[in-house]
Every structure is written in C-alpha cells, then in structure tokens.
C-alpha cells in the first residue's frame, strides 16, 4: 500500500476505502495569507529602506520580496497538497504526507476521542475547515493527533459524524439531550472584569511604543504625552495613563469575547458526546465524548466572582494543554455566566439532578487560616524591610514609603488570606468528591469518585506541627491531580477513605486518643 495510490480503492477489512486528498483551495488560502503578511510588513520595511535607498528602489525591493514570499510559500503548500493523502477505514484513520521525509501515521478508530473543526475567516468564506482528530493521549511529536488542513466543510462534518458515531446504550435521563446552553448576549458584561482586560491594556500601551519606534517617532510620542500633562503632577499623569490603558483593555476584552463566544452553543448529541460551537470570525466546533468525562470545574477569577458569575470547564481525559495544542480553551464548556446558570449547566453535563459544585462543603481547621495569615504577612514584611533598610541608609523618604506599603499592602494581604481560608472546602456528594480553593482564581472541582486512581498525602514540617495535610486526588483526566489544601489530618484522611474506600483504607489504622474521640493515621 502506498500514498501514491490516489483515488484507487483499496481493500480494508472487506470494505473498499479510497485515499482522499485535502481540498486544493489550500494553495489559494496560503497565497492570500502570505499576501496579507507581505502587505503588513511593506510599510515599516519601506520606511526602513528609504533611509539608504530612493523611494523607487525601495518599492521595487519590497515588491520583489513580496512576490518571492508568495511564490515560494504557495509552491511549498502545493507540494504539501500533492503529497498528502488520508483515509478513514473500518479500523484505522490514516494520514500519509511528506516529500523528502515521508510520514505515514494512523490512529485506531476505537481510540479516537475527539474531532474538532476550526475555520478562520478566509476558510469560512471558501467553505473550508481544519479537522483535528485526536485520541486523547499525549505523546511527543504529536502521534496522538491527525490534522487535515483544510477539507470542505461538508467533508469535515462527515468525518466528525463518522468518527464519533458510537453505539451507545439508551439512558433513562433523556431530558438533558439536545441544547444545554446557548449564548446570552448579556454575558458580555463579564468580559471587562477578567484579567484579559488588564493584559490587553498593557499590550496596547506596548504596541503604541513599538509602532512609533518602527516609524522613528517614539521620541515625538513621548514628547507629545509630556506636553499634554505638563501642567499636572506626575501622580496624576500616571493615573490618567493607567485609566487610558484600562479603557483600551476593556474595549479589547469586549472585542475578544465577541470573537470567541459569538454563536456559542453547547449541546449533547446522539451517541454520547458534548459539542461546543462558537466563534464570530473563526468558527470552532469542539466535541468531547461523555465517556471521557470525569467531572467539571467551576472557575471564578476574582472579578468574575465579585459579579457572582463562573465559568464551567470539563475535566476529561485527553484535554491537558500541551505545546502542540492550538486550542488552549477547548476544555471550556460555558463562558463566564451567572453562577446559577453555571451550576445548572454543570448538573446537566453530569446528568445529575443537582450540581455537586453547589453542595455544602466541610470547612478547614483554623490552623489553615493561621498559615495563610502568616504567609500574607511575611510576603509584605520582606519588601517593607528592604525599604526600611534603604531608608536608614539613603533617605528618610523611603521610610514613609515603607510605612505606606506596610499599611496598604498589609491590609490587602490580610483580606486576601482570610478570603483564601473561607474558600477552602471539601466534601463528598453522590458519585463525586468536591474540592474548593483559591482567592485570585477560585476553583471548585467535582471529580467522579470512580475516576480517582490514587491519593497522594503531603505533609510539611509546619503542617505536621499544625495537624494539617494536603491531599491530591490523582486521575487520568484534566490536570492529572486535584488538591485538597490544608485539611485537618484526621478528617482529611477520613474524607479520602470514604470518597474512594478501596485506595487508602489498606494504609489507615484507627488510633484511639480518648474513649470519646478516635482519629485516623497513615501506617
């Protein structure tokens, strides 16, 4: 069997399957993209060349470079198209590609767990999609995925249906079939309170300085800003610039949210898979088999949590982010939405009457609060001590700065520590164990008890003195392990033993401290 067989049918398990090519319009897509890259680089290149060449010669060099870039890139993509074949057989999905280094890869059909479709704006106009077929495993070199870039949209949908079609037994819990959540435009109000807005604001300020440097006008920009604030104090100028950066970040966050989540829809499809469709310009379709699902995670960044909202992520095998993953947010089932909506969607995803993420949790001992307060105060003491030493050696002004930092940062640190303690909790509800922690980014994970394959018990010297320990539930899904931080020693071990009895029970023995009290320790 050879990749040169083209459209010649071959025998595969008694069924005649054909080798197929990618869509030939991939060469057009590559040419247009490279033309855009050349056009974007033309202007700064022109200004750079005019310092040593005449305008006419600069334009000639730029046009020659653009033609060379587009021609070489398109020719390379044409060779890739000619040398790429794929076939979906009864037992295996196969992909052959390469000219000098020929790669022949295949995935067993029964191991395929995801078929994701992505289309950028140009591909959408041409009716094309990129298909990413994965097994949910992670190996070096990307052996667990096949990428078909691009194929026709109808072909992509056919591949998705064919590869994810499973003969699933009928379930009694049918009300959750179909659409589980659709876009509510009012959810956009949570975009500006995310950390993305801050990052985009800083990126916008950096972009202004970078572009001005390209055109040799960075000094003029700085002088212009100085002229605008020549009658104001330095503090006022800094505050106004920060406000402008925040405004730019807010606008950017709103635009990014619209691009990512417009046309959002979460649905359960026949055969037992969850499908997330979203995207304004770049359309994305992400499928997750329910048999890979081991739970859900409610994520509440500080700003979103203050607005009583949360995001829902899937805890499933094969969704760990790696260097080759182009869709780092593929585990997100629901964008930031009101907490009641998030709990409802979590319950529907898990086919549960009530969401385990909303269940009451066991609070942690006061020693856990003491540890967090101690960490917070030490984190403030170190920079304040440095300022005090510098103030004694250099200038008394730094002593006032140290006093201000101690007051402001100390208060913020104590508030954050108390909030972190209040957010600690764990419990068992039905088929799930639940753990909550975090303050800047609070997470509540509901993990299927049957999906826990091991427990790790960690106890530092200071934890032993305080009677605390940290439990890590090991699983093949999600991040691979979920922590229960600073639980009481006795109740933490009891929780682990009750959640998954067959794992930790052989290593525990009861210790009677008094006739009325009994605790548990590790052998």
ABEGO torsion letter per residue (X at the ends): XBAAAEABBBBBGGBBBBBBBBBAAAAAAAAAAAAAAAAAAAAAAAAAAAAABBAAAAAAAAAAAAAAAAAAAAAAAAAAAAABBBBBBAABBBBBBEAABBBBBBBBAAABABBBBBBBAAAAAAGBBBBBBBAGBBBBGGAABBBBOBBBAAAAAAAAAAAABBBBBBBABAAABEBABBBBAAAAAAAAABAAAAAAAAAAAAAAAAAAAAAGAAAAAAAAAAAAAAABBAAAAAAAAAAAAAAAAAAAAAAAAAAAABGBBBBBBBGGBBBBBBEAABBBBBBBBAAABAEBBBBBBAAAAAAGBBBBBBBBBGABBBAABABAAAABABBBBBAAAAAAAAAAAAGBABBAAABBBBBBBAAAAAAAAAAAAAAAAAAAAAAAAAAAAABAAAAAAAAAAAAAAAAAAAAAAAAAAAABBBEBBEABBBBBBEAABBBBBBBBAAABABBBBBBBAAAAAAGBBBBBBBBABEAGBBBBBGBBAAAAAAAAAAABAAAAAAABBBBBABAABBBBBBX
